[in-house]
Amino acid sequence: MIRINIHEAKTHLSHYLKLVLQGQSVILCNRNTPVAEIRPVPKPETKPRPVGLAKGKIKIHDEFFDPLPDEIIRAFEGRGK
């Protein structure tokens, strides 16, 4: 684990970020007193999600595909009633 003071971090931030990307942790100090830790963020899962997890849990009724009433269309278009 690397310990650096604020001035060093501000001066060479890109260098320390490269180390963090490689898996290192950096302790940020204020006058040699630790105040924060900079560490890598866990990488998100990269495997694809399986298809069909909600199969049978959702039902779309036939009325869903019916045209909307005129008053709702006018409201969406901002024409009021």
C-alpha positions as CSV (number, residue, x, y, z in Angstrom):
1,M,0.0,0.0,0.0
2,I,1.3,3.4,-1.0
3,R,1.1,6.4,1.3
4,I,1.3,9.9,-0.2
5,N,0.6,13.4,1.0
6,I,-2.0,15.7,-0.7
7,H,0.6,17.8,-2.5
8,E,2.2,14.7,-4.0
9,A,-1.2,13.4,-5.0
10,K,-2.1,16.7,-6.7
11,T,1.2,16.9,-8.5
12,H,1.3,13.3,-9.8
13,L,-2.4,12.2,-9.8
14,S,-2.3,10.5,-13.2
15,H,0.7,8.4,-12.1
16,Y,-1.1,7.2,-8.9
17,L,-4.3,6.5,-10.8
18,K,-2.4,4.2,-13.1
19,L,-1.2,2.3,-10.1
20,V,-4.8,2.1,-8.7
21,L,-6.0,0.7,-12.1
22,Q,-3.3,-2.0,-11.7
23,G,-4.8,-3.0,-8.3
24,Q,-2.8,-0.9,-5.9
25,S,-4.3,1.0,-3.0
26,V,-3.1,4.5,-2.2
27,I,-3.5,6.1,1.3
28,L,-3.9,9.9,1.0
29,C,-2.4,11.7,4.0
30,N,-2.7,15.3,5.3
31,R,0.6,16.1,7.0
32,N,1.4,12.4,7.2
33,T,-1.9,11.7,8.9
34,P,-4.1,9.3,6.8
35,V,-7.4,10.8,5.7
36,A,-8.6,8.8,2.7
37,E,-7.9,5.6,0.7
38,I,-8.0,5.5,-3.1
39,R,-8.6,2.0,-4.3
40,P,-9.8,0.2,-7.4
41,V,-13.6,-0.1,-7.9
42,P,-14.7,-3.7,-8.4
43,K,-15.3,-4.4,-12.1
44,P,-18.9,-5.1,-13.1
45,E,-19.9,-8.6,-14.0
46,T,-19.4,-9.1,-17.7
47,K,-21.3,-12.3,-18.3
48,P,-24.7,-11.8,-20.1
49,R,-27.9,-12.0,-18.2
50,P,-30.0,-15.1,-19.0
51,V,-33.1,-14.5,-21.1
52,G,-36.5,-15.3,-19.7
53,L,-36.1,-14.8,-16.0
54,A,-39.6,-13.2,-15.7
55,K,-41.3,-15.7,-18.0
56,G,-44.8,-16.4,-16.6
57,K,-44.7,-13.5,-14.1
58,I,-45.9,-10.7,-16.5
59,K,-49.2,-10.7,-18.4
60,I,-49.9,-8.1,-21.1
61,H,-53.7,-8.0,-21.7
62,D,-55.0,-7.5,-25.3
63,E,-56.4,-4.1,-24.3
64,F,-52.8,-2.8,-24.0
65,F,-52.6,-2.7,-27.8
66,D,-56.0,-0.8,-28.2
67,P,-55.7,2.8,-29.5
68,L,-55.6,5.4,-26.7
69,P,-58.7,7.6,-26.2
70,D,-58.6,11.0,-27.9
71,E,-58.5,13.0,-24.6
72,I,-55.3,11.1,-23.6
73,I,-53.7,11.7,-27.0
74,R,-54.5,15.4,-26.7
75,A,-53.0,15.6,-23.2
76,F,-49.8,14.0,-24.5
77,E,-49.6,16.4,-27.3
78,G,-50.2,19.4,-24.9
79,R,-53.5,20.4,-26.5
80,G,-55.5,20.0,-23.2
81,K,-59.2,18.8,-23.3
